[in-house]
Amino acid sequence: MIRRQIRGGVVLAVFIFLVLFQTPAIQAVGLNGRVSSDFYVTDENDTTHVRPFERLRADLLAWKGAGKESLTFHTYLRWTADWSKSTLRDPQTFVYDAYLKLTGMPKGTVIRLGRQFAYNSVGSALLDGVRLQYQGNRRFQVDMFGGSTVSASDPEKIQTPADFSVVGGRLSTQPVRSLRLGLNWIMRRMDGFTATHRVGLDAETEIDHVRLYGRAIYNVVGLRVGGLLMRASYAPPKWYLSGEFDWREPSVSANSIFSLIDFHRYKETRFEAQRKVWRRLAAVGQLHVGVFDSDDSWRIGVGMRADNFSVVWRHQKGYGGINDGFYGYANVPLGRRWECFATANAGRYRIQEEQVDRSDAYSGSLGLLWRPGHGWLARGEGQYLRNAVEKKDLRLLLRISKDFSFGDKTGIGML
């Protein structure tokens, strides 16, 4: 059955090509993308691993019509293996994207066929299937998708829709320019049983400097409210204030044995304030509160932030233990083509109440970036980690990538 689906998709793709090339249109071919090679060396507690990563991202413009019609092909794939011995072991190819995209036929539609990532406000999925989007005007938009989910443990396999199907969609409307409303739905099957079935409503509006967003999710399988989210932000001159309240149930598949265990919903509140103090330098403050039945969790942060650096002191107390420390990053241009960057994280923490003394935790990275031009990029980065579990974790990342582009570039850049 899987082979018939693949053959059917190929036949459909050929059919679309033949139909399009018979229409009076401007024919064009263009290709752009990026090829990159990574070399990741890790030394964890005297055990060395070497892992190469090869990545390809490409967009092919196969046909472009006289108006906004076009046919494109998109792909993003990654190959990796473990090179800890004299030979490569456990090779794996992961295809993240491999789909045809037909735009503007019929007018106002976008059709994607193949492996792709689809999402709405109640769920998301990496699937082998089809996605249809239609936008006649700003007052009415439709986004529907369906297919079989991609297995995280065996991504090279195409799973049967009968046992691993996923379908969903979104209907959205914009009755006035400052208000957007959406109705969302997703249903997923795992091993032939319904694992997820949710519907949801969301609304977003912006008035002057205030932006508001709200979302409600209903769990159809459990016949209960699955989550409520309220978010607000206010951005007058020199200020940025935001707050969020999230009330939701744990993400557990309905066909899992863990769904039989009683649970408590997450109740989390977040606040953030940012004040520009000088040019692009700003003072920031953060507060995150998690409410649980047995104990609450508090996390605060205070620091400074600019375009090329940030440093924040954090304090955590309550559920999850105690943690105090600093973290930050910096990017320093060394000319037009060179850039140095670094990250640092240092703190002392205690997870168990029985633990008398706190443990130290340190992590950091230091690297150099080079852009010689013509789409080339080279990056070298050293990483270090130490905590109560990992006494010595040293890593080295080397990366080189090249952008490429051939033929007609119009119509592919923002796909």
Contacts in CASP RR format, 6 or more apart in sequence:
PFRMAT RR
TARGET T0000
AUTHOR 0000-0000-0000
METHOD contacts of the structure
MODEL  1
MIRRQIRGGVVLAVFIFLVLFQTPAIQAVGLNGRVSSDFYVTDENDTTHV
RPFERLRADLLAWKGAGKESLTFHTYLRWTADWSKSTLRDPQTFVYDAYL
KLTGMPKGTVIRLGRQFAYNSVGSALLDGVRLQYQGNRRFQVDMFGGSTV
SASDPEKIQTPADFSVVGGRLSTQPVRSLRLGLNWIMRRMDGFTATHRVG
LDAETEIDHVRLYGRAIYNVVGLRVGGLLMRASYAPPKWYLSGEFDWREP
SVSANSIFSLIDFHRYKETRFEAQRKVWRRLAAVGQLHVGVFDSDDSWRI
GVGMRADNFSVVWRHQKGYGGINDGFYGYANVPLGRRWECFATANAGRYR
IQEEQVDRSDAYSGSLGLLWRPGHGWLARGEGQYLRNAVEKKDLRLLLRI
SKDFSFGDKTGIGML
1 160 0 8 1.000
2 158 0 8 1.000
2 160 0 8 1.000
5 158 0 8 1.000
6 158 0 8 1.000
9 113 0 8 1.000
9 114 0 8 1.000
12 113 0 8 1.000
13 100 0 8 1.000
13 113 0 8 1.000
16 71 0 8 1.000
16 100 0 8 1.000
16 102 0 8 1.000
17 62 0 8 1.000
17 63 0 8 1.000
17 71 0 8 1.000
20 63 0 8 1.000
20 69 0 8 1.000
20 71 0 8 1.000
20 105 0 8 1.000
21 27 0 8 1.000
21 63 0 8 1.000
23 65 0 8 1.000
24 66 0 8 1.000
25 63 0 8 1.000
25 64 0 8 1.000
25 65 0 8 1.000
25 66 0 8 1.000
25 69 0 8 1.000
26 64 0 8 1.000
26 65 0 8 1.000
26 66 0 8 1.000
27 63 0 8 1.000
27 64 0 8 1.000
27 65 0 8 1.000
28 61 0 8 1.000
28 63 0 8 1.000
28 64 0 8 1.000
28 407 0 8 1.000
28 408 0 8 1.000
28 410 0 8 1.000
29 60 0 8 1.000
29 61 0 8 1.000
29 62 0 8 1.000
29 407 0 8 1.000
29 408 0 8 1.000
30 60 0 8 1.000
30 61 0 8 1.000
30 405 0 8 1.000
30 406 0 8 1.000
30 407 0 8 1.000
30 408 0 8 1.000
30 409 0 8 1.000
30 412 0 8 1.000
31 58 0 8 1.000
31 59 0 8 1.000
31 60 0 8 1.000
31 61 0 8 1.000
31 404 0 8 1.000
31 405 0 8 1.000
31 406 0 8 1.000
31 407 0 8 1.000
31 412 0 8 1.000
32 58 0 8 1.000
32 59 0 8 1.000
32 403 0 8 1.000
32 404 0 8 1.000
32 405 0 8 1.000
32 406 0 8 1.000
32 409 0 8 1.000
32 412 0 8 1.000
32 413 0 8 1.000
33 57 0 8 1.000
33 58 0 8 1.000
33 59 0 8 1.000
33 403 0 8 1.000
33 404 0 8 1.000
33 405 0 8 1.000
34 55 0 8 1.000
34 56 0 8 1.000
34 57 0 8 1.000
34 58 0 8 1.000
34 401 0 8 1.000
34 402 0 8 1.000
34 403 0 8 1.000
34 404 0 8 1.000
35 55 0 8 1.000
35 56 0 8 1.000
35 401 0 8 1.000
35 402 0 8 1.000
35 404 0 8 1.000
36 53 0 8 1.000
36 54 0 8 1.000
36 55 0 8 1.000
36 399 0 8 1.000
36 400 0 8 1.000
36 401 0 8 1.000
36 402 0 8 1.000
37 52 0 8 1.000
37 53 0 8 1.000
37 54 0 8 1.000
37 55 0 8 1.000
37 399 0 8 1.000
37 400 0 8 1.000
37 401 0 8 1.000
38 52 0 8 1.000
38 53 0 8 1.000
38 54 0 8 1.000
38 55 0 8 1.000
38 397 0 8 1.000
38 398 0 8 1.000
38 399 0 8 1.000
39 50 0 8 1.000
39 52 0 8 1.000
39 53 0 8 1.000
39 396 0 8 1.000
39 397 0 8 1.000
39 398 0 8 1.000
39 399 0 8 1.000
40 50 0 8 1.000
40 51 0 8 1.000
40 52 0 8 1.000
40 53 0 8 1.000
40 395 0 8 1.000
40 396 0 8 1.000
40 397 0 8 1.000
40 398 0 8 1.000
41 48 0 8 1.000
41 49 0 8 1.000
41 50 0 8 1.000
41 51 0 8 1.000
41 395 0 8 1.000
41 396 0 8 1.000
41 397 0 8 1.000
42 48 0 8 1.000
42 49 0 8 1.000
42 50 0 8 1.000
42 51 0 8 1.000
42 393 0 8 1.000
42 394 0 8 1.000
42 395 0 8 1.000
43 392 0 8 1.000
43 393 0 8 1.000
43 394 0 8 1.000
43 395 0 8 1.000
44 390 0 8 1.000
44 392 0 8 1.000
44 393 0 8 1.000
45 390 0 8 1.000
45 391 0 8 1.000
45 392 0 8 1.000
45 393 0 8 1.000
46 392 0 8 1.000
48 84 0 8 1.000
49 82 0 8 1.000
49 83 0 8 1.000
49 84 0 8 1.000
50 82 0 8 1.000
50 83 0 8 1.000
50 84 0 8 1.000
51 80 0 8 1.000
51 81 0 8 1.000
51 82 0 8 1.000
51 83 0 8 1.000
52 80 0 8 1.000
52 81 0 8 1.000
52 83 0 8 1.000
53 78 0 8 1.000
53 79 0 8 1.000
53 80 0 8 1.000
54 78 0 8 1.000
54 79 0 8 1.000
54 80 0 8 1.000
55 76 0 8 1.000
55 77 0 8 1.000
55 78 0 8 1.000
55 79 0 8 1.000
55 401 0 8 1.000
56 75 0 8 1.000
56 76 0 8 1.000
56 77 0 8 1.000
57 75 0 8 1.000
57 76 0 8 1.000
58 74 0 8 1.000
58 75 0 8 1.000
58 76 0 8 1.000
59 72 0 8 1.000
59 73 0 8 1.000
59 74 0 8 1.000
59 412 0 8 1.000
59 413 0 8 1.000
59 415 0 8 1.000
60 72 0 8 1.000
60 73 0 8 1.000
60 74 0 8 1.000
60 412 0 8 1.000
61 70 0 8 1.000
61 71 0 8 1.000
61 72 0 8 1.000
61 408 0 8 1.000
61 410 0 8 1.000
61 411 0 8 1.000
61 412 0 8 1.000
62 71 0 8 1.000
62 72 0 8 1.000
62 73 0 8 1.000
63 69 0 8 1.000
63 70 0 8 1.000
63 71 0 8 1.000
64 70 0 8 1.000
64 408 0 8 1.000
64 410 0 8 1.000
64 411 0 8 1.000
68 103 0 8 1.000
68 104 0 8 1.000
69 103 0 8 1.000
69 104 0 8 1.000
69 105 0 8 1.000
70 101 0 8 1.000
70 102 0 8 1.000
70 103 0 8 1.000
70 104 0 8 1.000
70 411 0 8 1.000
71 100 0 8 1.000
71 101 0 8 1.000
71 102 0 8 1.000
71 103 0 8 1.000
72 100 0 8 1.000
72 101 0 8 1.000
72 103 0 8 1.000
72 411 0 8 1.000
72 412 0 8 1.000
72 415 0 8 1.000
73 99 0 8 1.000
73 100 0 8 1.000
73 101 0 8 1.000
74 97 0 8 1.000
74 98 0 8 1.000
74 99 0 8 1.000
74 101 0 8 1.000
74 415 0 8 1.000
75 95 0 8 1.000
75 97 0 8 1.000
75 98 0 8 1.000
75 99 0 8 1.000
76 95 0 8 1.000
76 96 0 8 1.000
76 97 0 8 1.000
76 98 0 8 1.000
77 93 0 8 1.000
77 94 0 8 1.000
77 95 0 8 1.000
77 96 0 8 1.000
77 97 0 8 1.000
77 98 0 8 1.000
78 93 0 8 1.000
78 94 0 8 1.000
78 96 0 8 1.000
79 91 0 8 1.000
79 92 0 8 1.000
79 93 0 8 1.000
79 94 0 8 1.000
80 91 0 8 1.000
80 92 0 8 1.000
80 94 0 8 1.000
81 88 0 8 1.000
81 89 0 8 1.000
81 90 0 8 1.000
81 91 0 8 1.000
81 92 0 8 1.000
82 88 0 8 1.000
82 89 0 8 1.000
82 90 0 8 1.000
83 89 0 8 1.000
92 155 0 8 1.000
92 156 0 8 1.000
93 155 0 8 1.000
93 156 0 8 1.000
94 155 0 8 1.000
94 156 0 8 1.000
95 115 0 8 1.000
95 155 0 8 1.000
95 156 0 8 1.000
96 115 0 8 1.000
96 117 0 8 1.000
96 126 0 8 1.000
97 115 0 8 1.000
97 116 0 8 1.000
97 117 0 8 1.000
98 114 0 8 1.000
98 115 0 8 1.000
99 112 0 8 1.000
99 113 0 8 1.000
99 114 0 8 1.000
99 115 0 8 1.000
99 116 0 8 1.000
100 112 0 8 1.000
100 113 0 8 1.000
100 114 0 8 1.000
101 110 0 8 1.000
101 111 0 8 1.000
101 112 0 8 1.000
101 415 0 8 1.000
102 109 0 8 1.000
102 110 0 8 1.000
102 111 0 8 1.000
102 112 0 8 1.000
102 113 0 8 1.000
103 109 0 8 1.000
103 110 0 8 1.000
104 110 0 8 1.000
108 134 0 8 1.000
108 135 0 8 1.000
108 136 0 8 1.000
109 132 0 8 1.000
109 133 0 8 1.000
109 134 0 8 1.000
110 132 0 8 1.000
110 133 0 8 1.000
110 134 0 8 1.000
111 130 0 8 1.000
111 131 0 8 1.000
111 132 0 8 1.000
111 133 0 8 1.000
112 130 0 8 1.000
112 131 0 8 1.000
112 132 0 8 1.000
113 129 0 8 1.000
113 130 0 8 1.000
114 128 0 8 1.000
114 129 0 8 1.000
114 130 0 8 1.000
115 126 0 8 1.000
115 127 0 8 1.000
115 128 0 8 1.000
115 129 0 8 1.000
115 150 0 8 1.000
116 126 0 8 1.000
116 127 0 8 1.000
116 129 0 8 1.000
116 131 0 8 1.000
117 124 0 8 1.000
117 125 0 8 1.000
117 126 0 8 1.000
117 127 0 8 1.000
118 124 0 8 1.000
118 125 0 8 1.000
118 127 0 8 1.000
118 131 0 8 1.000
118 145 0 8 1.000
118 146 0 8 1.000
118 168 0 8 1.000
119 125 0 8 1.000
120 143 0 8 1.000
120 168 0 8 1.000
120 169 0 8 1.000
120 170 0 8 1.000
120 184 0 8 1.000
120 185 0 8 1.000
120 186 0 8 1.000
121 170 0 8 1.000
121 182 0 8 1.000
121 184 0 8 1.000
121 200 0 8 1.000
121 202 0 8 1.000
121 215 0 8 1.000
122 184 0 8 1.000
122 185 0 8 1.000
122 186 0 8 1.000
122 198 0 8 1.000
122 199 0 8 1.000
122 200 0 8 1.000
122 217 0 8 1.000
123 184 0 8 1.000
123 186 0 8 1.000
123 196 0 8 1.000
123 198 0 8 1.000
124 186 0 8 1.000
125 145 0 8 1.000
125 149 0 8 1.000
125 166 0 8 1.000
125 186 0 8 1.000
125 188 0 8 1.000
126 149 0 8 1.000
126 150 0 8 1.000
127 145 0 8 1.000
127 146 0 8 1.000
127 147 0 8 1.000
127 148 0 8 1.000
127 149 0 8 1.000
127 150 0 8 1.000
127 166 0 8 1.000
128 147 0 8 1.000
128 148 0 8 1.000
128 150 0 8 1.000
128 158 0 8 1.000
128 159 0 8 1.000
129 145 0 8 1.000
129 146 0 8 1.000
129 147 0 8 1.000
129 148 0 8 1.000
130 145 0 8 1.000
130 146 0 8 1.000
130 147 0 8 1.000
131 143 0 8 1.000
131 144 0 8 1.000
131 145 0 8 1.000
131 146 0 8 1.000
132 142 0 8 1.000
132 143 0 8 1.000
132 144 0 8 1.000
132 145 0 8 1.000
133 141 0 8 1.000
133 142 0 8 1.000
133 143 0 8 1.000
133 144 0 8 1.000
134 141 0 8 1.000
134 142 0 8 1.000
134 143 0 8 1.000
135 141 0 8 1.000
135 142 0 8 1.000
138 174 0 8 1.000
138 177 0 8 1.000
139 173 0 8 1.000
139 174 0 8 1.000
139 175 0 8 1.000
140 171 0 8 1.000
140 172 0 8 1.000
140 173 0 8 1.000
141 170 0 8 1.000
141 171 0 8 1.000
141 172 0 8 1.000
141 173 0 8 1.000
142 169 0 8 1.000
142 170 0 8 1.000
142 171 0 8 1.000
143 169 0 8 1.000
143 170 0 8 1.000
143 171 0 8 1.000
143 172 0 8 1.000
144 167 0 8 1.000
144 168 0 8 1.000
144 169 0 8 1.000
144 170 0 8 1.000
145 166 0 8 1.000
145 167 0 8 1.000
145 168 0 8 1.000
145 169 0 8 1.000
146 165 0 8 1.000
146 166 0 8 1.000
146 167 0 8 1.000
146 168 0 8 1.000
147 161 0 8 1.000
147 165 0 8 1.000
147 166 0 8 1.000
147 167 0 8 1.000
148 158 0 8 1.000
148 159 0 8 1.000
148 160 0 8 1.000
148 161 0 8 1.000
148 164 0 8 1.000
148 165 0 8 1.000
148 166 0 8 1.000
149 159 0 8 1.000
149 164 0 8 1.000
149 165 0 8 1.000
149 166 0 8 1.000
149 188 0 8 1.000
149 190 0 8 1.000
150 159 0 8 1.000
151 157 0 8 1.000
151 159 0 8 1.000
151 164 0 8 1.000
162 192 0 8 1.000
163 189 0 8 1.000
163 190 0 8 1.000
163 191 0 8 1.000
163 192 0 8 1.000
164 189 0 8 1.000
164 190 0 8 1.000
164 191 0 8 1.000
164 192 0 8 1.000
165 188 0 8 1.000
165 189 0 8 1.000
166 186 0 8 1.000
166 187 0 8 1.000
166 188 0 8 1.000
166 189 0 8 1.000
167 186 0 8 1.000
167 187 0 8 1.000
168 184 0 8 1.000
168 185 0 8 1.000
168 186 0 8 1.000
168 187 0 8 1.000
169 184 0 8 1.000
169 185 0 8 1.000
169 186 0 8 1.000
170 182 0 8 1.000
170 183 0 8 1.000
170 184 0 8 1.000
170 185 0 8 1.000
171 182 0 8 1.000
171 183 0 8 1.000
172 180 0 8 1.000
172 181 0 8 1.000
172 182 0 8 1.000
172 183 0 8 1.000
173 180 0 8 1.000
173 181 0 8 1.000
173 182 0 8 1.000
174 180 0 8 1.000
174 181 0 8 1.000
175 181 0 8 1.000
178 205 0 8 1.000
178 206 0 8 1.000
178 207 0 8 1.000
179 203 0 8 1.000
179 204 0 8 1.000
179 205 0 8 1.000
180 203 0 8 1.000
180 204 0 8 1.000
180 205 0 8 1.000
181 201 0 8 1.000
181 202 0 8 1.000
181 203 0 8 1.000
182 201 0 8 1.000
182 202 0 8 1.000
182 203 0 8 1.000
183 199 0 8 1.000
183 200 0 8 1.000
183 201 0 8 1.000
184 198 0 8 1.000
184 199 0 8 1.000
184 200 0 8 1.000
184 201 0 8 1.000
184 202 0 8 1.000
185 198 0 8 1.000
185 199 0 8 1.000
185 200 0 8 1.000
186 196 0 8 1.000
186 197 0 8 1.000
186 198 0 8 1.000
187 194 0 8 1.000
187 196 0 8 1.000
187 197 0 8 1.000
187 198 0 8 1.000
187 220 0 8 1.000
188 194 0 8 1.000
188 195 0 8 1.000
188 196 0 8 1.000
188 197 0 8 1.000
189 195 0 8 1.000
190 253 0 8 1.000
190 255 0 8 1.000
191 255 0 8 1.000
192 255 0 8 1.000
193 254 0 8 1.000
193 255 0 8 1.000
194 221 0 8 1.000
194 254 0 8 1.000
194 255 0 8 1.000
195 253 0 8 1.000
195 254 0 8 1.000
195 255 0 8 1.000
195 256 0 8 1.000
196 221 0 8 1.000
196 253 0 8 1.000
196 254 0 8 1.000
197 219 0 8 1.000
197 220 0 8 1.000
197 221 0 8 1.000
197 254 0 8 1.000
198 217 0 8 1.000
198 218 0 8 1.000
198 219 0 8 1.000
198 220 0 8 1.000
198 226 0 8 1.000
199 217 0 8 1.000
199 218 0 8 1.000
199 220 0 8 1.000
200 215 0 8 1.000
200 216 0 8 1.000
200 217 0 8 1.000
200 218 0 8 1.000
201 215 0 8 1.000
201 216 0 8 1.000
202 213 0 8 1.000
202 214 0 8 1.000
202 215 0 8 1.000
202 216 0 8 1.000
203 212 0 8 1.000
203 213 0 8 1.000
203 214 0 8 1.000
203 215 0 8 1.000
204 211 0 8 1.000
204 212 0 8 1.000
204 213 0 8 1.000
204 214 0 8 1.000
205 211 0 8 1.000
205 212 0 8 1.000
206 212 0 8 1.000
209 234 0 8 1.000
209 235 0 8 1.000
209 236 0 8 1.000
210 232 0 8 1.000
210 233 0 8 1.000
210 234 0 8 1.000
211 232 0 8 1.000
211 233 0 8 1.000
211 234 0 8 1.000
211 235 0 8 1.000
212 231 0 8 1.000
212 232 0 8 1.000
213 229 0 8 1.000
213 230 0 8 1.000
213 231 0 8 1.000
213 232 0 8 1.000
214 229 0 8 1.000
214 230 0 8 1.000
214 231 0 8 1.000
215 227 0 8 1.000
215 228 0 8 1.000
215 229 0 8 1.000
216 225 0 8 1.000
216 227 0 8 1.000
216 228 0 8 1.000
216 229 0 8 1.000
217 225 0 8 1.000
217 226 0 8 1.000
217 227 0 8 1.000
217 228 0 8 1.000
217 248 0 8 1.000
218 224 0 8 1.000
218 225 0 8 1.000
218 226 0 8 1.000
219 225 0 8 1.000
219 226 0 8 1.000
219 249 0 8 1.000
221 254 0 8 1.000
222 254 0 8 1.000
224 249 0 8 1.000
226 248 0 8 1.000
226 249 0 8 1.000
226 265 0 8 1.000
227 246 0 8 1.000
227 247 0 8 1.000
227 248 0 8 1.000
227 249 0 8 1.000
227 265 0 8 1.000
228 245 0 8 1.000
228 246 0 8 1.000
228 247 0 8 1.000
228 248 0 8 1.000
229 244 0 8 1.000
229 245 0 8 1.000
229 246 0 8 1.000
229 247 0 8 1.000
229 248 0 8 1.000
230 244 0 8 1.000
230 245 0 8 1.000
231 242 0 8 1.000
231 243 0 8 1.000
231 244 0 8 1.000
231 245 0 8 1.000
232 242 0 8 1.000
232 243 0 8 1.000
232 244 0 8 1.000
233 240 0 8 1.000
233 241 0 8 1.000
233 242 0 8 1.000
233 243 0 8 1.000
234 240 0 8 1.000
234 241 0 8 1.000
234 242 0 8 1.000
235 241 0 8 1.000
238 275 0 8 1.000
238 276 0 8 1.000
239 273 0 8 1.000
239 274 0 8 1.000
239 275 0 8 1.000
239 276 0 8 1.000
240 272 0 8 1.000
240 273 0 8 1.000
240 274 0 8 1.000
241 272 0 8 1.000
241 273 0 8 1.000
241 274 0 8 1.000
242 270 0 8 1.000
242 271 0 8 1.000
242 272 0 8 1.000
243 269 0 8 1.000
243 270 0 8 1.000
243 271 0 8 1.000
243 272 0 8 1.000
244 268 0 8 1.000
244 269 0 8 1.000
244 270 0 8 1.000
245 267 0 8 1.000
245 268 0 8 1.000
245 269 0 8 1.000
245 270 0 8 1.000
246 266 0 8 1.000
246 267 0 8 1.000
246 268 0 8 1.000
246 269 0 8 1.000
246 270 0 8 1.000
247 265 0 8 1.000
247 266 0 8 1.000
247 267 0 8 1.000
247 268 0 8 1.000
248 265 0 8 1.000
248 266 0 8 1.000
249 263 0 8 1.000
249 265 0 8 1.000
249 266 0 8 1.000
250 263 0 8 1.000
250 265 0 8 1.000
250 266 0 8 1.000
252 258 0 8 1.000
252 259 0 8 1.000
252 263 0 8 1.000
253 259 0 8 1.000
264 292 0 8 1.000
264 293 0 8 1.000
266 290 0 8 1.000
267 290 0 8 1.000
267 291 0 8 1.000
267 292 0 8 1.000
268 288 0 8 1.000
268 289 0 8 1.000
268 290 0 8 1.000
268 291 0 8 1.000
269 287 0 8 1.000
269 288 0 8 1.000
269 289 0 8 1.000
269 290 0 8 1.000
269 291 0 8 1.000
270 286 0 8 1.000
270 287 0 8 1.000
270 288 0 8 1.000
270 289 0 8 1.000
271 286 0 8 1.000
271 287 0 8 1.000
271 288 0 8 1.000
272 284 0 8 1.000
272 285 0 8 1.000
272 286 0 8 1.000
272 287 0 8 1.000
273 284 0 8 1.000
273 285 0 8 1.000
273 286 0 8 1.000
274 282 0 8 1.000
274 283 0 8 1.000
274 284 0 8 1.000
274 285 0 8 1.000
274 305 0 8 1.000
275 282 0 8 1.000
275 283 0 8 1.000
276 282 0 8 1.000
277 283 0 8 1.000
280 306 0 8 1.000
280 307 0 8 1.000
281 304 0 8 1.000
281 305 0 8 1.000
281 306 0 8 1.000
282 304 0 8 1.000
282 305 0 8 1.000
282 306 0 8 1.000
283 302 0 8 1.000
283 303 0 8 1.000
283 304 0 8 1.000
283 305 0 8 1.000
284 301 0 8 1.000
284 302 0 8 1.000
284 303 0 8 1.000
284 304 0 8 1.000
284 305 0 8 1.000
284 312 0 8 1.000
285 300 0 8 1.000
285 301 0 8 1.000
285 302 0 8 1.000
285 303 0 8 1.000
286 299 0 8 1.000
286 300 0 8 1.000
286 301 0 8 1.000
286 302 0 8 1.000
286 312 0 8 1.000
287 298 0 8 1.000
287 299 0 8 1.000
287 300 0 8 1.000
287 301 0 8 1.000
288 297 0 8 1.000
288 298 0 8 1.000
288 299 0 8 1.000
288 300 0 8 1.000
289 296 0 8 1.000
289 297 0 8 1.000
289 298 0 8 1.000
289 299 0 8 1.000
290 296 0 8 1.000
290 297 0 8 1.000
290 298 0 8 1.000
290 319 0 8 1.000
292 319 0 8 1.000
294 319 0 8 1.000
295 318 0 8 1.000
295 319 0 8 1.000
296 318 0 8 1.000
296 319 0 8 1.000
297 316 0 8 1.000
297 317 0 8 1.000
297 318 0 8 1.000
297 319 0 8 1.000
297 320 0 8 1.000
298 315 0 8 1.000
298 316 0 8 1.000
298 317 0 8 1.000
298 318 0 8 1.000
299 314 0 8 1.000
299 315 0 8 1.000
299 316 0 8 1.000
299 317 0 8 1.000
300 314 0 8 1.000
300 315 0 8 1.000
301 312 0 8 1.000
301 313 0 8 1.000
301 314 0 8 1.000
301 315 0 8 1.000
302 312 0 8 1.000
302 313 0 8 1.000
303 310 0 8 1.000
303 311 0 8 1.000
303 312 0 8 1.000
303 313 0 8 1.000
304 310 0 8 1.000
304 311 0 8 1.000
304 312 0 8 1.000
305 312 0 8 1.000
308 330 0 8 1.000
308 331 0 8 1.000
308 332 0 8 1.000
308 333 0 8 1.000
309 328 0 8 1.000
309 329 0 8 1.000
309 330 0 8 1.000
309 331 0 8 1.000
310 328 0 8 1.000
310 329 0 8 1.000
310 330 0 8 1.000
311 326 0 8 1.000
311 327 0 8 1.000
311 328 0 8 1.000
312 326 0 8 1.000
312 327 0 8 1.000
312 328 0 8 1.000
313 324 0 8 1.000
313 325 0 8 1.000
313 326 0 8 1.000
314 323 0 8 1.000
314 324 0 8 1.000
314 325 0 8 1.000
314 326 0 8 1.000
314 327 0 8 1.000
315 323 0 8 1.000
315 324 0 8 1.000
315 325 0 8 1.000
316 322 0 8 1.000
316 323 0 8 1.000
316 324 0 8 1.000
316 349 0 8 1.000
320 351 0 8 1.000
321 349 0 8 1.000
321 350 0 8 1.000
321 351 0 8 1.000
321 352 0 8 1.000
322 349 0 8 1.000
322 350 0 8 1.000
322 358 0 8 1.000
323 347 0 8 1.000
323 348 0 8 1.000
323 349 0 8 1.000
323 350 0 8 1.000
324 347 0 8 1.000
324 348 0 8 1.000
324 349 0 8 1.000
325 345 0 8 1.000
325 346 0 8 1.000
325 347 0 8 1.000
325 348 0 8 1.000
326 344 0 8 1.000
326 345 0 8 1.000
326 346 0 8 1.000
326 347 0 8 1.000
327 343 0 8 1.000
327 344 0 8 1.000
327 345 0 8 1.000
327 346 0 8 1.000
328 343 0 8 1.000
328 344 0 8 1.000
328 345 0 8 1.000
329 341 0 8 1.000
329 342 0 8 1.000
329 343 0 8 1.000
329 344 0 8 1.000
330 341 0 8 1.000
330 342 0 8 1.000
331 339 0 8 1.000
331 340 0 8 1.000
331 341 0 8 1.000
332 339 0 8 1.000
332 340 0 8 1.000
332 341 0 8 1.000
333 339 0 8 1.000
334 340 0 8 1.000
337 370 0 8 1.000
337 371 0 8 1.000
337 372 0 8 1.000
337 373 0 8 1.000
338 368 0 8 1.000
338 369 0 8 1.000
338 370 0 8 1.000
338 371 0 8 1.000
339 368 0 8 1.000
339 369 0 8 1.000
339 370 0 8 1.000
339 371 0 8 1.000
340 366 0 8 1.000
340 367 0 8 1.000
340 368 0 8 1.000
340 369 0 8 1.000
341 365 0 8 1.000
341 366 0 8 1.000
341 367 0 8 1.000
341 368 0 8 1.000
341 369 0 8 1.000
342 364 0 8 1.000
342 365 0 8 1.000
342 366 0 8 1.000
342 367 0 8 1.000
343 363 0 8 1.000
343 364 0 8 1.000
343 365 0 8 1.000
344 363 0 8 1.000
344 364 0 8 1.000
345 361 0 8 1.000
345 362 0 8 1.000
345 363 0 8 1.000
345 364 0 8 1.000
346 360 0 8 1.000
346 361 0 8 1.000
346 362 0 8 1.000
346 363 0 8 1.000
347 360 0 8 1.000
347 361 0 8 1.000
347 362 0 8 1.000
348 358 0 8 1.000
348 359 0 8 1.000
348 360 0 8 1.000
348 361 0 8 1.000
349 358 0 8 1.000
349 359 0 8 1.000
349 361 0 8 1.000
350 357 0 8 1.000
350 358 0 8 1.000
350 359 0 8 1.000
359 387 0 8 1.000
359 388 0 8 1.000
360 386 0 8 1.000
360 387 0 8 1.000
360 388 0 8 1.000
361 386 0 8 1.000
361 387 0 8 1.000
361 388 0 8 1.000
362 384 0 8 1.000
362 385 0 8 1.000
362 386 0 8 1.000
362 387 0 8 1.000
363 383 0 8 1.000
363 384 0 8 1.000
363 385 0 8 1.000
363 386 0 8 1.000
364 383 0 8 1.000
364 384 0 8 1.000
364 385 0 8 1.000
365 381 0 8 1.000
365 382 0 8 1.000
365 383 0 8 1.000
365 384 0 8 1.000
366 381 0 8 1.000
366 382 0 8 1.000
367 379 0 8 1.000
367 380 0 8 1.000
367 381 0 8 1.000
367 382 0 8 1.000
368 379 0 8 1.000
368 380 0 8 1.000
368 381 0 8 1.000
369 377 0 8 1.000
369 378 0 8 1.000
369 379 0 8 1.000
369 380 0 8 1.000
370 377 0 8 1.000
370 378 0 8 1.000
370 379 0 8 1.000
371 377 0 8 1.000
372 378 0 8 1.000
375 402 0 8 1.000
375 403 0 8 1.000
375 404 0 8 1.000
376 400 0 8 1.000
376 401 0 8 1.000
376 402 0 8 1.000
376 403 0 8 1.000
377 399 0 8 1.000
377 400 0 8 1.000
377 401 0 8 1.000
377 402 0 8 1.000
378 399 0 8 1.000
378 400 0 8 1.000
379 397 0 8 1.000
379 398 0 8 1.000
379 399 0 8 1.000
379 400 0 8 1.000
380 396 0 8 1.000
380 397 0 8 1.000
380 398 0 8 1.000
380 399 0 8 1.000
381 396 0 8 1.000
381 397 0 8 1.000
381 398 0 8 1.000
381 399 0 8 1.000
382 394 0 8 1.000
382 395 0 8 1.000
382 396 0 8 1.000
382 397 0 8 1.000
383 393 0 8 1.000
383 394 0 8 1.000
383 395 0 8 1.000
383 396 0 8 1.000
383 397 0 8 1.000
384 393 0 8 1.000
384 394 0 8 1.000
384 395 0 8 1.000
385 393 0 8 1.000
385 395 0 8 1.000
386 392 0 8 1.000
386 393 0 8 1.000
END
